[in-house]
Amino acid sequence: MENELTLKRFIEVRRDLGHTQAEFAKLLGISSTTADIERGRTKLSGKVVAELLRQFKINPLWLFGENEAKHLETSHTNVIPKVVTVDSAEQDNMVLVNAKAAAGYPQNIADTSWYQQLPAFDLPIPEFRNATYRGFQVEGDSMLPNLHPGEWVLARAVEHVDHVSANKMYVVVLQDSVMVKKIEKRPNSNNITLVSLNETFPPYDIKPFQVQEIWEVSSKLTFNVDATTETGLLRQLQASMEELKRQVGQVKN
C-alpha cells in the first residue's frame, strides 16, 4: 500500500497533464485505468515510476515524498538544436523550414538526412555570425500585427529554456508542432506559458519536457513591400472619416 502523499502526487500529475484515468493508464502502459493505483489497491510499480520519469520528467523522490523538486531537469531543459547543418566548407548554414516542411519537423528533428532536402544558405552579414540560425515560415495569424502568414522569421538557437526573455518572440518546436510565440515563465511554476500577440488566441501552458527546440526570432523576411507608410494609411483613414461625416451631415440636412 502506497502512502497517501504518493497517491496524492500521482493523481496531481495525471490532473496537471489533463488526462482521464483511462488515458493516463494507456500512456503508462498499464491495464485499462489508473483507478486502482489511485485508490491504493494496486502497488505503484517500478515500471510506472520509470515511465513517469521518462515521459514527463517526474522525479521519483518527489513522488515518494522524499524531495520537493517535482521535475528533474526542469530549470535546465536542454533545447539546443538536435542537428546543426553545415555547407561544403564545414561552415554553419541557415536551413529554411517552409510551412509544409514544418509539419514533419518535430518527427524528423534528429534525422540528419531529412535536413538535406531543405534549402539552405549563408547570410554573410555580422548579425548572423557566431551562432546557429534557422529560417521558419510563419503560418496563421496568431502573431499579427508583427508577423503575417507567409513571412519568414530568421531565428537563433537557444540552449536552455532558462535563457528566454519575456519581450522576444520565439519559434517553439514541441513534440508535434512548430509555432511562433512569446514565452512567459511564471514564478514558482514548472509551466511555460505560450502567448500570441493576436489577442483572439488565448495563452496556454505547457511543460518544459514538451519542448524540443527553441529559436529566438532575430529578424524577418517580408514580401509585398510598398511605399505606403503608417502616416499614409492614417491620412487615408482620416480622409475617409471626413467624407463619412460629410455624407452623414448631408443626410441630416
C-alpha positions as CSV (number, residue, x, y, z in Angstrom):
1,M,0.0,0.0,0.0
2,E,1.4,3.4,-1.1
3,N,1.4,6.2,1.4
4,E,-1.2,8.9,1.0
5,L,1.2,11.6,-0.2
6,T,2.5,9.4,-3.0
7,L,-1.1,8.7,-4.2
8,K,-2.0,12.3,-3.9
9,R,1.1,13.3,-6.0
10,F,0.3,10.6,-8.6
11,I,-3.2,12.0,-9.0
12,E,-1.8,15.5,-9.2
13,V,0.5,14.5,-12.1
14,R,-2.4,13.0,-14.0
15,R,-4.7,16.0,-13.5
16,D,-1.9,18.5,-14.3
17,L,-1.5,16.7,-17.6
18,G,-5.2,16.8,-18.2
19,H,-5.7,13.0,-18.6
20,T,-8.6,10.8,-17.6
21,Q,-7.7,7.6,-15.6
22,A,-8.1,5.6,-18.8
23,E,-5.9,7.9,-20.9
24,F,-3.2,8.0,-18.3
25,A,-3.2,4.2,-18.0
26,K,-2.7,3.8,-21.7
27,L,0.2,6.3,-21.7
28,L,1.9,4.4,-18.8
29,G,1.4,1.0,-20.5
30,I,-0.8,-0.4,-17.7
31,S,-4.3,-2.0,-17.8
32,S,-7.5,-0.1,-18.5
33,T,-7.4,2.5,-15.8
34,T,-5.3,4.1,-13.0
35,A,-8.3,4.0,-10.6
36,D,-6.9,1.1,-8.6
37,I,-3.5,2.7,-8.2
38,E,-5.2,6.0,-7.1
39,R,-7.3,4.2,-4.5
40,G,-4.2,2.4,-3.2
41,R,-5.5,-1.1,-4.2
42,T,-2.6,-1.7,-6.7
43,K,1.0,-1.0,-6.0
44,L,2.8,1.7,-7.9
45,S,5.2,-0.4,-9.9
46,G,8.8,0.4,-10.8
47,K,7.7,0.4,-14.5
48,V,5.1,3.1,-13.9
49,V,7.6,5.2,-11.9
50,A,10.1,4.8,-14.8
51,E,7.5,5.8,-17.4
52,L,6.6,8.9,-15.3
53,L,10.3,9.9,-15.3
54,R,10.9,9.1,-19.0
55,Q,7.8,10.7,-20.4
56,F,7.1,13.6,-18.0
57,K,10.4,14.1,-16.1
58,I,8.7,13.3,-12.8
59,N,11.2,13.0,-10.0
60,P,10.7,9.6,-8.3
61,L,12.0,11.1,-5.0
62,W,9.3,13.8,-5.2
63,L,6.7,11.1,-6.0
64,F,7.6,9.2,-2.8
65,G,7.7,12.4,-0.6
66,E,11.4,12.5,-0.2
67,N,12.1,15.6,-2.3
68,E,10.3,18.8,-3.2
69,A,11.7,19.0,-6.8
70,K,8.8,17.7,-8.8
71,H,10.6,17.6,-12.2
72,L,14.1,16.5,-13.0
73,E,15.9,18.9,-15.4
74,T,13.1,21.5,-15.2
75,S,15.2,24.5,-14.8
76,H,17.8,23.4,-17.3
77,T,15.8,21.8,-20.0
78,N,18.2,21.4,-22.9
79,V,16.6,22.8,-26.1
80,I,19.8,23.0,-28.2
81,P,19.3,22.1,-31.9
82,K,19.3,18.4,-32.4
83,V,21.1,18.8,-35.8
84,V,23.4,21.6,-36.9
85,T,23.7,21.9,-40.7
86,V,26.9,22.9,-42.5
87,D,27.9,23.8,-46.0
88,S,30.6,22.2,-48.1
89,A,33.3,24.3,-46.4
90,E,32.0,23.0,-43.0
91,Q,30.6,26.4,-42.0
92,D,27.2,26.6,-40.3
93,N,24.5,27.5,-42.8
94,M,20.9,28.5,-42.4
95,V,18.3,25.9,-43.3
96,L,14.8,27.2,-44.4
97,V,11.9,25.3,-43.0
98,N,8.8,26.2,-45.0
99,A,5.2,25.6,-43.8
100,K,4.9,22.2,-45.5
101,A,8.3,21.0,-44.0
102,A,7.3,22.3,-40.6
103,A,4.6,19.7,-40.4
104,G,7.2,17.0,-40.4
105,Y,9.9,18.9,-38.5
106,P,9.2,17.6,-34.9
107,Q,9.2,13.9,-36.1
108,N,12.4,14.3,-38.1
109,I,14.2,16.7,-35.8
110,A,17.2,14.4,-35.2
111,D,17.4,12.9,-38.7
112,T,20.4,14.5,-40.5
113,S,19.4,13.2,-43.9
114,W,15.9,14.9,-43.6
115,Y,17.6,18.3,-43.5
116,Q,19.4,17.7,-46.7
117,Q,16.1,18.1,-48.7
118,L,15.6,21.6,-47.4
119,P,17.1,24.7,-49.0
120,A,20.0,26.3,-47.0
121,F,22.1,29.5,-47.5
122,D,24.7,31.6,-45.8
123,L,24.0,35.2,-44.9
124,P,27.4,36.9,-44.8
125,I,26.5,39.8,-42.5
126,P,27.9,40.3,-39.0
127,E,24.5,39.9,-37.2
128,F,24.4,36.2,-38.4
129,R,27.9,35.2,-37.2
130,N,28.9,33.2,-34.2
131,A,25.5,31.5,-33.7
132,T,23.3,28.8,-35.3
133,Y,20.4,30.3,-37.2
134,R,17.4,28.7,-38.9
135,G,14.6,30.2,-41.0
136,F,10.9,29.3,-40.4
137,Q,7.9,30.3,-42.5
138,V,5.1,31.9,-40.5
139,E,1.7,30.1,-40.6
140,G,-1.6,31.5,-39.4
141,D,-2.3,34.9,-37.9
142,S,-1.7,34.4,-34.2
143,M,1.3,36.8,-34.2
144,L,-0.4,39.7,-36.0
145,P,0.3,42.5,-36.4
146,N,4.1,41.8,-36.1
147,L,4.2,38.7,-38.3
148,H,2.0,37.9,-41.3
149,P,1.2,34.5,-42.7
150,G,3.7,33.5,-45.4
151,E,6.5,35.7,-44.0
152,W,9.8,34.1,-42.8
153,V,11.5,34.6,-39.5
154,L,15.2,34.1,-39.1
155,A,15.9,32.8,-35.6
156,R,18.9,32.0,-33.4
157,A,19.2,28.7,-31.5
158,V,18.6,28.9,-27.7
159,E,20.4,26.4,-25.4
160,H,18.1,26.3,-22.4
161,V,14.5,27.3,-21.5
162,D,16.0,29.5,-18.8
163,H,17.6,31.7,-21.4
164,V,14.3,33.0,-22.8
165,S,13.2,36.6,-22.4
166,A,9.6,37.8,-22.0
167,N,9.9,40.6,-24.6
168,K,11.1,38.4,-27.5
169,M,9.4,36.2,-30.0
170,Y,10.4,32.5,-30.3
171,V,10.0,29.6,-32.7
172,V,8.9,26.8,-30.3
173,V,9.3,23.2,-31.5
174,L,7.0,21.0,-29.5
175,Q,6.7,17.2,-29.8
176,D,4.1,17.6,-32.5
177,S,4.1,21.1,-33.8
178,V,6.2,24.2,-34.7
179,M,4.8,27.6,-33.7
180,V,5.9,31.2,-33.2
181,K,5.0,32.6,-29.8
182,K,6.2,34.8,-26.9
183,I,7.3,32.7,-23.9
184,E,6.5,33.6,-20.3
185,K,7.7,31.7,-17.2
186,R,5.6,32.1,-14.1
187,P,7.4,32.3,-10.8
188,N,7.1,29.2,-8.6
189,S,5.6,27.3,-11.5
190,N,7.1,24.4,-13.6
191,N,4.9,25.5,-16.5
192,I,5.8,27.6,-19.5
193,T,3.1,29.9,-21.0
194,L,3.0,30.4,-24.8
195,V,1.5,33.8,-25.7
196,S,0.2,35.0,-29.0
197,L,0.3,38.7,-30.0
198,N,-3.1,38.4,-31.6
199,E,-5.4,38.6,-28.5
200,T,-8.0,36.4,-30.1
201,F,-5.7,33.5,-29.4
202,P,-5.7,32.7,-25.7
203,P,-2.3,31.9,-24.0
204,Y,-1.8,28.3,-22.9
205,D,0.5,26.4,-20.6
206,I,2.9,23.6,-21.5
207,K,5.5,21.6,-19.6
208,P,9.2,22.1,-20.3
209,F,9.6,18.5,-21.3
210,Q,7.2,19.1,-24.2
211,V,9.7,21.5,-25.8
212,Q,12.3,20.0,-28.3
213,E,13.9,23.2,-29.5
214,I,13.6,27.0,-29.1
215,W,14.8,29.6,-31.6
216,E,14.9,33.3,-30.8
217,V,13.4,35.4,-33.6
218,S,16.0,38.0,-34.6
219,S,14.6,39.2,-37.9
220,K,12.1,38.6,-40.6
221,L,11.8,38.4,-44.4
222,T,8.7,40.2,-45.6
223,F,7.3,40.5,-49.1
224,N,4.9,42.8,-51.0
225,V,6.8,45.8,-49.6
226,D,5.3,49.0,-50.9
227,A,5.7,52.7,-50.3
228,T,2.6,53.1,-48.1
229,T,3.7,54.3,-44.7
230,E,1.7,54.2,-41.5
231,T,1.2,58.0,-41.8
232,G,-0.1,57.5,-45.3
233,L,-2.6,54.9,-44.0
234,L,-3.6,57.3,-41.2
235,R,-4.2,60.1,-43.7
236,Q,-6.4,57.8,-45.8
237,L,-8.3,56.8,-42.7
238,Q,-8.8,60.5,-41.6
239,A,-10.0,61.4,-45.2
240,S,-12.5,58.5,-45.1
241,M,-13.8,59.6,-41.8
242,E,-14.2,63.2,-43.0
243,E,-16.0,62.0,-46.1
244,L,-18.3,59.8,-43.9
245,K,-19.1,62.8,-41.6
246,R,-19.9,65.0,-44.7
247,Q,-22.2,62.4,-46.0
248,V,-23.9,61.9,-42.6
249,G,-24.3,65.7,-42.4
250,Q,-26.0,65.8,-45.9
251,V,-28.4,63.1,-44.8
252,K,-29.4,65.0,-41.7
253,N,-30.0,68.2,-43.7
